[in-house]
Amino acid sequence: PQIKMRRWLSDCEIRKIKEDEKINLHNKIAVLVYGVASDKETGHVYQAPSVVDISEAVFSKNAWVIISEQK
């Protein structure tokens, strides 16, 4: 399991959000590691740690998110 996790992380983009930022997550997997993300359409709020499984999310300032292409 640890090797699979390392391989998965090596293919991911790890981002620290500087200001509130909208990110298109269509065909992607996002793991919110720190902070908050929200769905503007439904108003649903994701608190870290969480898998953000929507097509577009707004991430709060200073949030950390791991983004991977869905396979």
C-alpha positions, 0 to 999 in steps of 0.5 A: 500500500505504501508503494502505491501511495508514493506512485499515486502522489508522484503523479499528482499536483500538490497545491497551496492556495494563496487566495480563494481559488476556483479549480475545475475538477472535471475528470480529476480526484481532489483530496483536501488536506488542509482548509476548506473547499465549497461547491458554489452550486449547492453551497456544500462545504468540505472540511479537511481532510476530505475527498472533493468529488465535484466538477468545480470547487472554490478552495479557501486561502491557505488550503492544501489540495492534492489533485490527480487525473482520474484513471 
